[in-house]
């Protein structure tokens, strides 16, 4: 239900730019691909570079507070958008919740009082996630892992006495204070290895490893009222099923809500589209209230049964761009209850450049980029974008120039500080690996560090989407 606020006019008109993304970003991505293809022609041939490329993950602080300790450095307050490199440690407070997201869409969520170290995050030559290793010193994590490609690809979370190894699933690891580890598997199969034996834990099962590494048999998951992920996943999964997953933002209450109380939540920023909000709570009566940038108030009017109790939705079609104010009201809540809220944006996946309410969404077509390469003289050109994480997207390109065959891949990611970063994962000229030379060529040609490039505005998200036979690179940010 929308209630217009008196005195407020219509939202400002949408700016739709054409051409080269205001002379900057639109040219950047095609030029990166073109330089990847032709840059190696100007360098001497060398031996093959390493197969795996380290690419930082991205930290998202869902509920304060979180501490980030870079490898070899001192601890500092963590903030959404911080990069997490190999050797970095992330720790949440007693009320904190955060997540570490990888460029392929895999996510590890940290519950309260949790500490993990990202030991490695490597991508293969095709830009596919190849190896993730984490050490969990304390607390609870819930990981959602995309399907890994390659026989040796792995995603490992090591606790005090055991390691959970997966290839595409959803699972929870609990590192207990006595040194034991509990593994819960919700999707797929996860292997729990205690060093003195292992057990494969299927969906709906759990298993334990003692402090000495002895592993139990898998049994059905037992109820756990203290599980910090039940409400979290209820609102997040409902929202992600309705909109672009990379645009999801989840927040928690700062204290249980009682009848008559209203709790403000963090603003949700979007360049516009269909804005969807999902409220998850155990089973009382609550209302989700979203005020759009034009001042119109939208409220949930009913609820449905959900995996954690109830779900209430607000759907705002054709919403203007800007900051959306979010509140939750307790209507009939006795005793008081906790809740989570996830907001997400749904829009048509098509080439577009949109500026509205100070927020920007640029969508680049792989087919359009391929056609530009063909017009530049390329033959058999192919371009593909992939990756559903808000932290980055994979770019793959191949083709020929003047009878010279080329194939290249790079990961474009949100580098923190409003910039983007580029990690070249593959670059071959006539089958010869020139990855390092081409990386240097791009950096020298632009006189910039590929780990942090300015695009003329503050970058918040980098991801991809697909429609029909085309894939699209999406870069979102604000002025």
C-alpha positions as CSV (number, residue, x, y, z in Angstrom):
1,X,0.0,0.0,0.0
2,X,1.4,3.4,-1.0
3,X,0.5,6.5,1.0
4,X,1.8,9.7,-0.8
5,X,3.3,12.3,1.5
6,X,1.7,15.8,1.1
7,X,3.8,18.5,-0.4
8,X,6.2,16.2,-2.2
9,X,6.3,16.2,-6.0
10,X,7.0,13.5,-8.5
11,X,10.5,12.0,-8.5
12,X,13.1,13.6,-10.7
13,X,13.3,12.3,-14.3
14,X,15.6,9.4,-15.0
15,X,18.8,10.2,-16.8
16,X,19.5,7.6,-19.5
17,X,22.9,8.2,-21.1
18,X,24.0,6.9,-24.4
19,X,27.4,6.2,-25.9
20,X,30.4,5.7,-23.7
21,X,29.0,5.8,-20.2
22,X,29.6,9.5,-20.0
23,X,32.9,9.1,-21.7
24,X,34.4,6.9,-19.0
25,X,33.0,3.6,-17.8
26,X,31.4,2.5,-21.0
27,X,34.8,2.6,-22.8
28,X,36.7,1.1,-19.9
29,X,35.4,-2.5,-20.1
30,X,35.6,-2.8,-23.9
31,X,39.1,-1.3,-23.9
32,X,40.2,-3.7,-21.1
33,X,39.2,-6.6,-23.4
34,X,40.8,-5.1,-26.5
35,X,44.0,-4.4,-24.6
36,X,43.9,-7.9,-23.2
37,X,43.7,-9.2,-26.8
38,X,46.3,-7.0,-28.6
39,X,48.6,-6.0,-25.7
40,X,50.7,-9.1,-25.7
41,X,51.8,-8.6,-29.3
42,X,54.2,-6.0,-28.1
43,X,56.0,-8.1,-25.6
44,X,58.5,-11.0,-25.9
45,X,57.2,-14.5,-25.3
46,X,57.9,-16.0,-21.9
47,X,57.3,-19.2,-19.9
48,X,53.8,-20.0,-18.7
49,X,52.6,-18.1,-15.7
50,X,51.0,-19.7,-12.6
51,X,47.6,-21.3,-13.2
52,X,45.9,-20.0,-10.1
53,X,45.2,-16.3,-9.5
54,X,44.5,-14.9,-6.1
55,X,41.5,-12.5,-6.0
56,X,40.3,-10.8,-2.8
57,X,36.9,-11.5,-1.5
58,X,34.6,-8.7,-0.2
59,X,33.4,-8.1,3.3
60,X,29.8,-7.1,4.0
61,X,28.9,-6.0,7.6
62,X,25.3,-7.0,8.2
63,X,25.2,-6.1,11.9
64,X,27.9,-4.3,13.8
65,X,30.5,-4.8,14.9
66,X,33.2,-6.6,12.9
67,X,36.9,-6.4,13.1
68,X,39.2,-6.9,10.0
69,X,42.8,-7.8,10.6
70,X,44.9,-7.7,7.4
71,X,47.7,-10.2,7.2
72,X,50.8,-8.7,8.9
73,X,48.9,-5.6,10.1
74,X,46.9,-4.5,13.1
75,X,43.2,-4.9,13.6
76,X,40.8,-2.2,12.4
77,X,37.0,-1.8,12.3
78,X,35.5,-3.7,9.4
79,X,33.2,-2.0,6.9
80,X,31.1,-3.2,4.0
81,X,33.2,-3.1,0.9
82,X,36.5,-3.9,2.6
83,X,38.5,-6.4,0.7
84,X,39.5,-9.7,2.4
85,X,42.8,-11.1,1.1
86,X,44.6,-14.4,1.8
87,X,45.8,-14.4,5.4
88,X,43.3,-11.7,6.6
89,X,41.2,-12.4,9.7
90,X,37.6,-11.4,10.2
91,X,36.0,-11.4,13.7
92,X,32.4,-10.5,14.7
93,X,31.4,-9.1,18.2
94,X,28.9,-10.8,20.4
95,X,26.1,-9.0,18.4
96,X,27.9,-8.8,15.1
97,X,27.1,-10.5,11.9
98,X,29.0,-10.3,8.6
99,X,29.5,-12.2,5.4
100,X,32.5,-12.8,3.1
101,X,31.4,-13.0,-0.6
102,X,33.5,-14.4,-3.4
103,X,33.3,-13.3,-7.0
104,X,31.5,-16.5,-8.2
105,X,28.6,-15.9,-5.8
106,X,29.8,-18.2,-3.0
107,X,29.2,-16.7,0.4
108,X,30.4,-17.5,3.9
109,X,28.2,-15.9,6.7
110,X,29.6,-15.2,10.1
111,X,27.3,-15.4,13.2
112,X,28.0,-13.5,16.4
113,X,31.3,-14.1,18.3
114,X,32.9,-15.8,15.2
115,X,36.5,-15.6,14.0
116,X,37.8,-16.9,10.7
117,X,40.9,-16.5,8.6
118,X,40.8,-16.6,4.9
119,X,43.8,-18.7,4.0
120,X,43.3,-18.6,0.2
121,X,40.9,-17.6,-2.5
122,X,42.1,-18.6,-5.9
123,X,40.6,-18.6,-9.4
124,X,41.6,-20.8,-12.4
125,X,42.6,-19.6,-15.9
126,X,38.9,-19.4,-16.9
127,X,38.1,-17.2,-13.9
128,X,36.2,-19.9,-12.1
129,X,36.6,-20.3,-8.3
130,X,39.2,-23.0,-7.8
131,X,40.4,-23.1,-4.2
132,X,39.0,-21.5,-1.1
133,X,40.5,-22.4,2.3
134,X,39.4,-20.9,5.6
135,X,40.3,-21.6,9.2
136,X,37.5,-21.1,11.7
137,X,38.9,-20.3,15.1
138,X,35.6,-19.7,16.9
139,X,31.8,-19.3,16.4
140,X,29.5,-20.3,13.7
141,X,29.6,-19.9,9.9
142,X,27.1,-20.8,7.2
143,X,28.5,-21.2,3.7
144,X,26.6,-21.3,0.4
145,X,29.0,-22.6,-2.3
146,X,28.4,-22.4,-6.0
147,X,29.1,-25.5,-8.0
148,X,32.9,-25.8,-8.4
149,X,34.4,-26.7,-11.7
150,X,37.5,-28.9,-12.1
151,X,38.5,-32.2,-10.4
152,X,40.9,-30.4,-8.0
153,X,38.6,-27.5,-7.1
154,X,37.8,-27.2,-3.4
155,X,36.1,-25.1,-0.7
156,X,37.4,-26.0,2.8
157,X,36.5,-24.7,6.2
158,X,38.9,-26.0,8.9
159,X,37.8,-25.9,12.6
160,X,39.7,-26.9,15.7
161,X,39.8,-30.6,15.0
162,X,38.2,-31.2,11.6
163,X,37.9,-29.9,8.1
164,X,34.7,-29.6,6.0
165,X,35.3,-30.0,2.3
166,X,32.6,-29.3,-0.4
167,X,32.1,-28.8,-4.1
168,X,28.7,-27.0,-4.2
169,X,26.3,-26.9,-1.3
170,X,25.1,-25.1,1.8
171,X,26.5,-26.1,5.2
172,X,27.1,-24.7,8.7
173,X,30.3,-25.2,10.8
174,X,30.2,-24.7,14.6
175,X,33.6,-24.4,16.3
176,X,32.9,-25.0,20.0
177,X,35.0,-23.7,22.8
178,X,36.1,-27.2,23.9
179,X,37.7,-27.7,20.5
180,X,35.0,-29.9,19.0
181,X,33.4,-29.2,15.7
182,X,29.8,-29.7,14.5
183,X,28.9,-29.8,10.8
184,X,25.3,-29.3,9.5
185,X,24.6,-29.9,5.8
186,X,21.5,-28.4,4.3
187,X,22.1,-28.9,0.5
188,X,24.4,-31.4,-1.2
189,X,27.1,-33.5,0.6
190,X,29.9,-32.3,2.8
191,X,32.9,-34.4,3.9
192,X,33.9,-34.0,7.6
193,X,37.5,-35.1,8.1
194,X,38.9,-35.2,11.6
195,X,42.3,-36.4,10.6
196,X,41.6,-39.9,12.0
197,X,38.7,-40.7,9.8
198,X,35.9,-39.0,7.9
199,X,32.2,-39.1,7.3
200,X,30.2,-37.8,4.3
201,X,27.3,-35.7,5.7
202,X,24.2,-35.4,3.4
203,X,21.5,-32.9,3.2
204,X,19.4,-32.8,6.5
205,X,22.2,-34.4,8.5
206,X,24.8,-33.3,11.0
207,X,28.0,-34.9,12.4
208,X,30.6,-34.0,15.1
209,X,34.3,-34.2,15.5
210,X,35.7,-34.4,19.0
211,X,38.7,-32.3,20.1
212,X,41.0,-35.2,19.2
213,X,39.5,-35.5,15.7
214,X,37.3,-38.6,16.2
215,X,34.3,-38.3,13.9
216,X,30.7,-39.5,14.6
217,X,28.2,-40.9,12.2
218,X,25.9,-38.6,10.4
219,X,22.5,-38.2,12.0
220,X,19.4,-36.0,11.3
221,X,19.9,-32.3,12.2
222,X,18.6,-31.6,15.7
223,X,16.5,-28.5,16.5
224,X,18.7,-25.5,17.6
225,X,16.9,-22.4,18.9
226,X,20.2,-20.6,19.2
227,X,21.0,-20.9,15.5
228,X,21.8,-17.4,14.3
229,X,21.1,-18.2,10.6
230,X,17.4,-19.3,10.7
231,X,15.8,-15.8,10.4
232,X,18.8,-14.6,8.3
233,X,18.3,-17.2,5.6
234,X,14.5,-17.0,5.7
235,X,14.4,-13.3,4.6
236,X,17.5,-13.5,2.3
237,X,16.4,-16.6,0.3
238,X,12.9,-15.2,-0.1
239,X,14.2,-11.9,-1.5
240,X,16.9,-13.5,-3.7
241,X,14.2,-15.7,-5.3
242,X,12.4,-12.5,-6.3
243,X,15.1,-10.1,-7.5
244,X,18.7,-9.8,-8.6
245,X,20.6,-11.7,-5.9
246,X,23.7,-9.4,-6.0
247,X,21.5,-6.4,-4.9
248,X,20.3,-8.1,-1.7
249,X,20.9,-6.3,1.6
250,X,20.0,-7.9,4.9
251,X,19.8,-6.2,8.4
252,X,18.9,-7.4,11.9
253,X,17.1,-5.9,14.9
254,X,19.2,-4.3,17.5
255,X,17.1,-5.8,20.2
256,X,13.9,-7.9,20.3
257,X,10.8,-6.0,19.2
258,X,7.7,-5.7,21.4
259,X,4.1,-4.6,20.8
260,X,4.0,-0.9,19.9
261,X,7.7,-0.5,19.2
262,X,9.2,0.6,15.9
263,X,12.7,-0.2,14.9
264,X,14.6,1.7,12.2
265,X,16.8,-0.3,9.8
266,X,19.7,0.8,7.5
267,X,18.7,2.7,4.3
268,X,18.6,0.6,1.1
269,X,20.2,2.4,-1.9
270,X,19.1,1.6,-5.4
271,X,19.1,3.2,-8.9
272,X,15.5,2.2,-9.1
273,X,13.4,-0.6,-10.5
274,X,11.1,-2.9,-8.6
275,X,12.1,-2.8,-4.9
276,X,11.1,-5.9,-2.8
277,X,11.4,-6.1,0.9
278,X,11.1,-9.4,2.9
279,X,10.6,-9.4,6.7
280,X,11.1,-12.7,8.6
281,X,10.0,-13.2,12.2
282,X,9.0,-16.1,14.4
283,X,5.3,-15.9,14.4
284,X,3.7,-12.8,16.0
285,X,2.3,-9.8,14.1
286,X,4.8,-7.3,12.6
287,X,4.7,-4.8,9.8
288,X,7.4,-3.9,7.3
289,X,7.4,-0.2,6.4
290,X,9.4,1.2,3.5
291,X,9.5,4.9,2.5
292,X,10.7,5.5,-1.0
293,X,12.8,8.4,-2.1
294,X,9.7,10.3,-3.2
295,X,8.3,10.1,0.3
296,X,5.6,7.5,-0.4
297,X,5.1,5.0,2.4
298,X,4.6,1.3,1.6
299,X,3.6,-1.2,4.2
300,X,3.1,-5.0,4.3
301,X,-0.5,-5.9,4.7
302,X,-0.3,-9.6,5.4
303,X,2.1,-12.5,6.1
304,X,2.6,-16.0,5.0
305,X,4.2,-19.0,6.7
306,X,7.9,-19.2,6.2
307,X,10.8,-21.5,7.2
308,X,11.5,-19.5,10.3
309,X,7.8,-18.6,11.2
310,X,6.3,-15.8,9.1
311,X,7.3,-13.7,6.1
312,X,5.8,-10.3,5.2
313,X,6.5,-8.6,1.9
314,X,6.5,-5.1,0.5
315,X,6.7,-4.8,-3.3
316,X,7.2,-1.4,-4.9
317,X,7.0,-1.6,-8.7
318,X,8.7,1.1,-10.8
319,X,10.3,2.7,-7.7
320,X,12.4,5.8,-8.2
321,X,16.2,5.7,-7.5
322,X,17.6,6.9,-4.2
323,X,17.7,5.9,-0.6
324,X,14.8,3.8,0.8
325,X,14.0,4.2,4.5
326,X,13.1,0.9,6.3
327,X,11.2,0.4,9.6
328,X,9.7,-2.6,11.3
329,X,6.7,-2.2,13.7
330,X,5.6,-4.6,16.4
331,X,1.8,-4.8,16.1
332,X,1.1,-7.7,18.5
333,X,4.3,-9.2,19.8
334,X,4.2,-10.9,23.2
335,X,6.8,-11.9,24.2
336,X,9.2,-9.7,22.2
337,X,10.8,-11.3,19.1
338,X,13.8,-10.9,16.8
339,X,13.5,-10.3,13.1
340,X,15.5,-9.8,9.9
341,X,14.8,-7.7,6.8
342,X,16.2,-8.2,3.3
343,X,15.7,-5.7,0.5
344,X,16.5,-6.4,-3.2
345,X,16.1,-4.8,-6.6
346,X,14.4,-6.4,-9.6
347,X,15.0,-5.0,-13.1
348,X,15.1,-6.1,-16.7
349,X,18.5,-7.4,-17.6
350,X,19.3,-5.4,-20.7
351,X,21.9,-2.9,-21.9
352,X,21.2,0.4,-20.2
353,X,22.8,3.4,-18.4
354,X,20.7,4.8,-15.6
355,X,21.3,7.7,-13.2
356,X,18.6,8.5,-10.8
357,X,18.5,10.0,-7.3
358,X,22.3,10.1,-7.2
359,X,22.6,6.4,-7.8
360,X,24.0,4.8,-11.0
361,X,23.4,1.5,-12.8
362,X,25.4,0.7,-15.9
363,X,24.6,-2.5,-17.8
364,X,26.9,-3.6,-20.6
365,X,25.9,-6.3,-23.1
366,X,28.4,-9.1,-24.0
367,X,26.9,-9.3,-27.5
368,X,27.3,-5.5,-28.0
369,X,30.9,-5.8,-26.9
370,X,31.5,-8.7,-29.2
371,X,30.0,-6.7,-32.1
372,X,32.3,-3.8,-31.3
373,X,35.3,-6.1,-31.5
374,X,34.1,-7.5,-34.9
375,X,33.8,-3.9,-36.2
376,X,37.4,-3.4,-35.1
377,X,38.5,-6.4,-37.2
378,X,38.1,-9.4,-34.9
379,X,37.0,-12.7,-36.3
380,X,35.2,-15.5,-34.4
381,X,34.9,-13.1,-31.4
382,X,33.2,-14.4,-28.3
383,X,32.5,-12.5,-25.0
384,X,30.9,-13.8,-21.9
385,X,30.2,-12.2,-18.5
386,X,29.4,-14.4,-15.4
387,X,29.2,-14.1,-11.6
388,X,26.3,-13.4,-9.3
389,X,28.2,-11.9,-6.3
390,X,28.0,-8.2,-5.7
391,X,31.7,-8.2,-5.4
392,X,32.8,-9.0,-8.9
393,X,32.2,-10.6,-12.3
394,X,34.2,-12.8,-14.7
395,X,35.0,-11.7,-18.2
396,X,35.9,-14.2,-20.9
397,X,37.0,-13.2,-24.4
398,X,38.3,-15.0,-27.5
399,X,38.8,-14.3,-31.2
400,X,41.3,-13.6,-33.9
401,X,43.1,-10.5,-35.2
402,X,44.9,-10.7,-38.5
403,X,45.2,-14.5,-38.3
404,X,46.4,-14.3,-34.6
405,X,44.3,-16.3,-32.2
406,X,43.6,-14.8,-28.8
407,X,41.8,-16.0,-25.6
408,X,41.7,-14.1,-22.4
409,X,39.8,-13.9,-19.1
410,X,39.8,-11.4,-16.2
411,X,37.8,-10.8,-13.0
412,X,36.5,-7.3,-12.5
413,X,35.7,-6.6,-8.9
414,X,34.6,-3.9,-6.5
415,X,38.0,-2.9,-5.0
416,X,36.8,-0.8,-2.1
417,X,37.1,2.9,-1.7
418,X,34.7,3.3,-4.6
419,X,37.1,1.9,-7.2
420,X,37.2,-1.3,-9.3
421,X,40.0,-3.8,-9.6
422,X,41.0,-6.1,-12.5
423,X,42.7,-9.5,-12.1
424,X,43.8,-11.1,-15.3
425,X,43.4,-14.9,-15.0
426,X,44.3,-15.9,-18.6
427,X,45.8,-14.3,-21.7
428,X,47.0,-16.4,-24.6
429,X,48.3,-15.3,-28.0
430,X,48.5,-18.2,-30.5
431,X,48.4,-20.5,-27.5
432,X,51.3,-18.9,-25.7
433,X,50.6,-17.6,-22.1
434,X,51.3,-13.9,-21.8
435,X,49.2,-13.1,-18.8
436,X,51.9,-11.3,-16.8
437,X,53.1,-9.3,-19.8
438,X,49.5,-8.2,-20.7
439,X,48.8,-7.3,-17.1
440,X,51.8,-5.0,-17.1
441,X,50.9,-3.6,-20.5
442,X,47.4,-2.5,-19.3
443,X,48.9,-0.9,-16.1
444,X,51.6,0.9,-18.0
445,X,49.3,2.1,-20.8
446,X,47.0,3.6,-18.3
447,X,49.6,4.6,-15.7
448,X,47.5,3.0,-13.0
449,X,47.3,0.2,-10.5
450,X,44.9,-2.5,-11.8
451,X,44.0,-3.2,-8.2
452,X,42.3,0.1,-7.8
453,X,40.9,2.0,-10.8
454,X,38.6,5.0,-10.7
455,X,35.6,5.0,-13.1
456,X,34.3,8.5,-12.3
457,X,31.9,7.6,-9.5
458,X,31.8,5.5,-6.3
459,X,31.4,1.8,-7.3
460,X,29.2,-0.2,-4.9
461,X,28.5,-3.4,-6.7
462,X,29.9,-5.4,-9.7
463,X,28.1,-8.5,-11.0
464,X,26.5,-10.1,-14.0
465,X,23.1,-11.2,-15.2
466,X,21.7,-13.1,-18.2
467,X,18.8,-12.8,-20.5
468,X,18.1,-14.8,-23.6
469,X,21.4,-15.6,-25.4
470,X,23.2,-12.6,-23.9
471,X,25.1,-12.0,-20.7
472,X,25.5,-8.6,-19.1
473,X,28.0,-6.8,-16.8
474,X,26.4,-4.7,-14.2
475,X,28.2,-1.9,-12.3
476,X,26.3,0.0,-9.7
477,X,27.4,3.0,-7.6
478,X,26.6,6.5,-6.5
479,X,27.8,10.0,-7.4
